[in-house]
């Protein structure tokens, strides 16, 4: 894999990780089009996800900071700054719900790790799952009265959204699209569902990185540099993609992404049949 290939795949990852069109699906399709592409396990894919993780941390640093502050006992908080205890209580609840959602995703991901790896080899499955993603987005965009905010979220929300994130381990199912959609199906406000989705992605991506570290011993120093280049491209592109997604969610514009997923899925299936 060349540096240019890594940059191209990093840009694709950065755009598609946050826009609800399945980054894993696009990577599988793009990698199949790149002659001679090879990676150990899905280590390169995970490195690209780490790049988009950096984008999430930078974009949502205020929310992350508030979550961390909420976990510090009151007696350990020093300094003149005063904190709203009601807001901190809401933050602690969100942190707990993230833990619950992560546990659900982690158990399923670890249990079916090898089966999921094999799915990445099938372009046809990716194309079919892109069509499913499109259906989810189309239906979610038609949900009315999705007005629940973070203070109203409960453990049932976390379990369902965690299951949606686990479902998105299948290439072609958008992680952001499925988690935001199922959040909206639970009548959670779109922006709230998006913030929770991306906060939930942080431990999920870190967990995937740990699982793929077994392959790093098979990567040469030169390949590591290429991987890091792709990760950087994904981080930069991902930050701007996040801005675009929150704008689209606010404007209730998820339906346009459903049309895109259907187009790519049907086109890919057509091409494999020729």
C-alpha positions as CSV (number, residue, x, y, z in Angstrom):
1,X,0.0,0.0,0.0
2,X,1.4,3.4,-1.0
3,X,1.2,6.7,0.9
4,X,-1.3,8.0,-1.6
5,X,-3.5,4.9,-1.1
6,X,-3.4,5.5,2.7
7,X,-4.3,9.2,2.3
8,X,-7.2,8.4,-0.1
9,X,-8.5,5.7,2.3
10,X,-8.0,8.1,5.2
11,X,-10.1,10.8,3.5
12,X,-12.8,8.2,2.7
13,X,-12.8,7.0,6.4
14,X,-13.0,10.6,7.7
15,X,-15.9,11.5,5.5
16,X,-17.9,8.3,5.9
17,X,-17.3,7.5,9.6
18,X,-19.4,10.4,10.7
19,X,-21.7,10.9,7.7
20,X,-24.2,8.0,8.1
21,X,-23.1,6.0,5.1
22,X,-20.9,3.3,6.7
23,X,-17.1,3.9,6.7
24,X,-16.4,0.1,6.9
25,X,-18.5,-0.5,3.8
26,X,-16.8,2.2,1.8
27,X,-13.4,1.0,2.9
28,X,-14.1,-2.5,1.8
29,X,-15.3,-1.3,-1.6
30,X,-12.4,1.1,-2.0
31,X,-9.8,-1.5,-0.9
32,X,-11.1,-4.0,-3.4
33,X,-10.6,-1.4,-6.1
34,X,-7.0,-0.7,-5.1
35,X,-4.7,-3.1,-6.8
36,X,-2.4,-5.0,-4.4
37,X,-4.0,-3.7,-1.2
38,X,-3.2,-5.7,1.9
39,X,-3.4,-5.3,5.6
40,X,-2.8,-7.5,8.7
41,X,-6.3,-8.4,10.0
42,X,-8.2,-5.1,9.9
43,X,-5.3,-3.2,11.6
44,X,-5.2,-0.5,9.0
45,X,-8.9,0.0,9.2
46,X,-8.6,0.3,13.0
47,X,-5.8,2.9,12.6
48,X,-8.1,5.0,10.4
49,X,-10.8,4.7,13.1
50,X,-8.3,6.0,15.7
51,X,-7.8,9.0,13.4
52,X,-11.5,9.7,13.5
53,X,-11.5,9.1,17.3
54,X,-9.1,12.0,17.5
55,X,-11.6,14.1,15.5
56,X,-14.4,13.1,18.0
57,X,-12.3,14.0,21.0
58,X,-11.3,17.4,19.6
59,X,-14.9,18.2,18.4
60,X,-16.6,17.1,21.6
61,X,-13.9,18.0,24.1
62,X,-16.3,20.2,26.2
63,X,-18.8,17.3,26.6
64,X,-15.9,14.9,27.4
65,X,-14.5,17.3,30.0
66,X,-18.0,17.7,31.6
67,X,-18.3,13.9,31.8
68,X,-14.9,13.5,33.5
69,X,-15.7,16.3,35.9
70,X,-19.0,14.7,36.8
71,X,-17.1,11.5,37.9
72,X,-15.0,13.4,40.4
73,X,-16.5,13.3,44.0
74,X,-17.5,16.7,45.2
75,X,-15.0,16.7,48.1
76,X,-12.2,16.3,45.6
77,X,-13.1,19.2,43.5
78,X,-10.9,22.2,44.4
79,X,-10.7,25.8,43.2
80,X,-13.1,28.7,42.9
81,X,-15.2,27.2,40.1
82,X,-18.8,26.3,41.0
83,X,-20.6,23.4,39.4
84,X,-24.2,22.9,38.7
85,X,-24.9,19.7,40.6
86,X,-28.1,18.9,38.5
87,X,-26.1,19.2,35.3
88,X,-23.3,17.0,36.8
89,X,-25.9,14.4,37.8
90,X,-27.1,14.3,34.2
91,X,-23.5,13.9,33.0
92,X,-23.0,11.0,35.4
93,X,-26.1,9.3,34.1
94,X,-24.8,9.7,30.5
95,X,-21.4,8.2,31.6
96,X,-23.3,5.2,33.0
97,X,-25.4,4.8,29.9
98,X,-22.2,4.9,27.8
99,X,-20.8,2.1,29.9
100,X,-23.9,0.1,29.4
101,X,-24.0,0.6,25.7
102,X,-20.3,-0.2,25.4
103,X,-20.7,-3.4,27.4
104,X,-23.4,-4.6,25.0
105,X,-21.3,-3.8,21.9
106,X,-18.2,-5.3,23.4
107,X,-19.8,-8.6,24.3
108,X,-21.2,-9.1,20.8
109,X,-18.0,-7.9,19.1
110,X,-15.7,-10.2,21.1
111,X,-18.1,-13.2,20.7
112,X,-18.4,-12.8,16.9
113,X,-15.0,-11.3,16.2
114,X,-13.9,-13.9,13.6
115,X,-17.2,-14.1,11.9
116,X,-17.2,-10.3,11.5
117,X,-13.7,-10.4,10.0
118,X,-14.9,-12.8,7.3
119,X,-17.8,-10.4,6.4
120,X,-15.2,-7.8,5.4
121,X,-14.2,-10.0,2.5
122,X,-17.6,-9.8,0.8
123,X,-18.4,-6.8,-1.3
124,X,-21.9,-8.2,-1.9
125,X,-22.7,-8.2,1.8
126,X,-21.4,-4.7,2.1
127,X,-23.6,-3.5,-0.7
128,X,-26.7,-5.2,0.7
129,X,-26.1,-3.7,4.2
130,X,-25.7,-0.2,2.6
131,X,-29.2,-0.6,1.3
132,X,-30.3,-1.6,4.9
133,X,-28.6,1.5,6.2
134,X,-30.5,3.6,3.7
135,X,-33.8,2.2,4.9
136,X,-32.9,3.0,8.5
137,X,-32.0,6.6,7.7
138,X,-35.1,7.1,5.6
139,X,-37.4,5.9,8.3
140,X,-35.6,7.8,11.1
141,X,-35.9,11.0,9.1
142,X,-39.7,10.6,9.2
143,X,-39.9,10.2,13.0
144,X,-42.0,12.9,14.6
145,X,-41.9,14.3,18.1
146,X,-38.3,13.2,18.8
147,X,-37.8,15.7,21.6
148,X,-36.3,13.7,24.5
149,X,-32.9,15.1,25.7
150,X,-30.0,13.7,27.7
151,X,-31.8,14.2,31.0
152,X,-34.6,11.9,29.9
153,X,-32.3,9.1,28.6
154,X,-32.5,5.7,30.5
155,X,-30.9,2.3,30.5
156,X,-33.3,1.0,27.9
157,X,-32.0,3.6,25.5
158,X,-28.5,2.6,26.2
159,X,-29.2,-1.1,25.6
160,X,-31.0,-0.5,22.3
161,X,-28.4,2.0,21.0
162,X,-25.6,-0.4,22.1
163,X,-27.2,-3.2,20.2
164,X,-27.4,-0.9,17.1
165,X,-23.7,-0.1,17.5
166,X,-23.0,-3.9,17.6
167,X,-25.1,-4.4,14.5
168,X,-22.9,-1.8,12.8
169,X,-19.9,-4.1,13.2
170,X,-21.2,-5.7,10.0
171,X,-19.6,-3.8,7.1
172,X,-22.1,-1.7,5.3
173,X,-24.2,-0.8,8.3
174,X,-23.3,2.7,9.4
175,X,-22.4,3.0,13.0
176,X,-23.4,6.6,13.3
177,X,-26.4,6.1,11.1
178,X,-27.8,3.1,13.0
179,X,-27.1,4.5,16.5
180,X,-28.6,7.9,15.6
181,X,-31.6,6.3,13.9
182,X,-32.4,4.0,16.8
183,X,-32.0,6.9,19.2
184,X,-34.6,8.8,17.2
185,X,-36.8,5.7,17.1
186,X,-36.7,6.1,20.9
187,X,-37.9,9.7,20.5
188,X,-34.5,11.1,21.4
189,X,-33.8,14.5,19.8
190,X,-31.5,14.1,16.8
191,X,-28.7,16.3,18.1
192,X,-28.8,14.5,21.5
193,X,-28.7,11.1,19.7
194,X,-25.8,12.2,17.6
195,X,-23.8,13.5,20.6
196,X,-24.5,10.2,22.5
197,X,-23.6,8.2,19.4
198,X,-20.1,9.8,19.1
199,X,-19.4,9.7,22.8
200,X,-20.3,6.0,22.7
201,X,-17.9,5.5,19.8
202,X,-14.9,6.4,21.9
203,X,-14.6,3.2,24.0
204,X,-15.8,1.1,21.0
205,X,-13.0,2.3,18.8
206,X,-10.4,2.0,21.6
207,X,-11.6,-1.6,22.3
208,X,-11.3,-2.5,18.6
209,X,-7.8,-1.1,18.5
210,X,-6.8,-3.3,21.5
211,X,-8.3,-6.4,19.8
212,X,-6.3,-5.7,16.6
213,X,-2.9,-5.0,18.3
214,X,-2.0,-8.7,17.9
215,X,-1.3,-7.9,14.2
216,X,1.1,-5.0,14.8
217,X,4.1,-7.3,15.1
218,X,3.6,-8.3,11.5
219,X,3.8,-4.7,10.2
220,X,7.1,-3.2,9.1
221,X,8.4,0.2,10.2
222,X,7.7,1.6,6.7
223,X,4.1,0.3,6.8
224,X,3.6,1.9,10.2
225,X,4.5,5.3,8.7
226,X,2.0,4.7,5.9
227,X,-0.7,3.7,8.5
228,X,0.0,6.9,10.5
229,X,-0.4,9.0,7.4
230,X,-3.8,7.5,6.7
231,X,-4.8,8.0,10.3
232,X,-3.9,11.7,10.1
233,X,-5.9,12.2,6.9
234,X,-8.9,10.5,8.6
235,X,-8.6,12.8,11.7
236,X,-8.5,16.0,9.7
237,X,-11.3,15.0,7.3
238,X,-13.4,13.6,10.1
239,X,-13.5,16.9,12.0
240,X,-15.1,18.7,9.1
241,X,-17.5,15.8,8.5
242,X,-18.7,16.0,12.1
243,X,-19.5,19.7,11.6
244,X,-21.5,18.8,8.4
245,X,-23.4,15.9,10.1
246,X,-24.6,18.0,13.1
247,X,-25.8,20.7,10.6
248,X,-27.7,18.0,8.6
249,X,-29.2,16.5,11.8
250,X,-30.4,19.9,12.9
251,X,-32.0,20.5,9.5
252,X,-33.5,17.0,9.5
253,X,-31.6,16.1,6.4
254,X,-30.8,12.4,7.0
255,X,-32.9,11.3,4.0
256,X,-30.3,12.5,1.5
257,X,-27.9,10.0,2.9
258,X,-30.4,7.2,2.5
259,X,-30.5,8.0,-1.2
260,X,-26.7,7.9,-1.4
261,X,-26.5,4.5,0.4
262,X,-29.1,3.0,-1.9
263,X,-27.2,4.4,-5.0
264,X,-23.9,3.0,-3.8
265,X,-25.3,-0.3,-2.7
266,X,-27.3,-1.0,-5.9
267,X,-24.4,0.2,-8.1
268,X,-22.0,-2.1,-6.3
269,X,-24.3,-5.1,-6.6
270,X,-24.8,-4.3,-10.4
271,X,-21.0,-4.1,-10.9
272,X,-20.4,-7.4,-9.2
273,X,-22.9,-9.1,-11.5
274,X,-21.4,-7.8,-14.7
